[in-house]
Amino acid sequence: MARHRILFVISSLRKCGPVRQLGYIIKYLDRETFVPVIVKLTEEKEGSMDDYFRAMGVSVSTFFFPIRDIALKRKRSRKEILKVTHPDLVHVHGFRPDALFSGYEERPVVTTLRNFPGAEYRLRLGTFAGQIFEKAHTGFIKNITIPVACSPYVAEQHEKQYDLSVLGIDNGIDTKFYVSLSDEEKKALQKKLALDNSEMVFISSGDLSLRKDPETLIHAFLKSRWRDRGVLIFAGKEKINGFKKKWAHPRILFLGEVNDIRSWYQASDVLLSASRAEGLPNAVLEGMSCGLAPLLSDIIPHAYILDSCPEGEALFPPGDSSRLVALLDELTPEKVDKRGQAASRHVNLHFSAQKMSQEYQDLYLRLISQKRENIL
């Protein structure tokens, strides 16, 4: 049987959640059925995952397509990409890729929606510019064969706000890679990472941005009973000027972007997130898979992850550091261990990368062989 060529178009391969999700789709792709090809629209300044994909035998090339070319050069650029890639199906990820293949009908096009444009763009760009990008992006999405949301919440919001028919395929993570350690292994790793002088290790992974709201976590930690007995770790790029300098503290550790986030998860006890908006956050799934007890802001994507995981959950209202202080003060090693084990089991059962990849592969085959109206 002839193999189907799948063209993945993405803004860049900078190490981040959406790129890791693409990696999971391709890692578990049936290579007897599919040939993956990647085209990125920007070269990364740092933190590229090019080598990761090439090590899996994936062709990776760059076609420079800046935002300013969307209006006048979209069709010509698309034609040049298709001329050298010859795909049977195109899977696009992000604003520029969506713009590039919006309205293209000769082959099936899938786009993955990893957030809610309204909240995302307004938080990043402000109200005025955010509304412009929101309107443009949703217009592109409406002219793509099949939009797929990374969670039921994201699908529901697109259907409700923009009258879009959207499929839902949950994000997944590599549960064979993100695993918990034995007590002995964890103690040894904590010693290696100089965390062995703390009674409780808290970690938050993701950019230090307004959307992630790290300030709420710091306020709560410094008012909790763990202030002088625990350590609060942030792993992520600083996107709020002067944030690390402002909150410098001997019990707060700013790692920046790290290559081996798994080790930091495995050496930690509690996973924190105060995010005000998410799609279906990788960091939460990864940390829970490593056996961390989650304390999360009460937004719908977090609540969805924790649904049917009563022993593994604790939610606080977004921005409510007082409620988070109360939750932190209630923690004991026994509670943390019990919740962490429940969280790991839950993610392994419901959010594996293998499950996600298989659902996309099933969709690819249906789209290649059927009409759009038979899919939605």
RASUL-V189920 format. One line per field, one symbol per residue. psi: psi as a letter, one per 20 degrees, with the letter a starting at -180 (. if undefined). A space follows every 10 residues. Layout:
# RASUL-V189920
psi=???
This chain:
# RASUL-V189920
psi=pqqppooppq grkporghhh gghgghgjpo iihqoppppq iqqqhrkqjg hghhhjkppp rpoonrhiig ghjggggggh ghhihlqhqp oqorgghggh jpipihqqpp qpojaohggg hhhhirgghg hghgggghgg hikqgoppqi qhgggghhgg hjlqoprpoq qrrniignqr rrgghggghh ghjkjijphp oqqpprqnrh hhlhhggggg giirijgjia pppporpojo pjghghkpqh jpoohapqhm hghhghirhp pppjqipren pghgggghhj kqppoqqmqg hghggipjmh ijqoqqppin hghhgghghi qqhggggghg ggggggghhi lqhgggghhg gggggghhir qgiig.
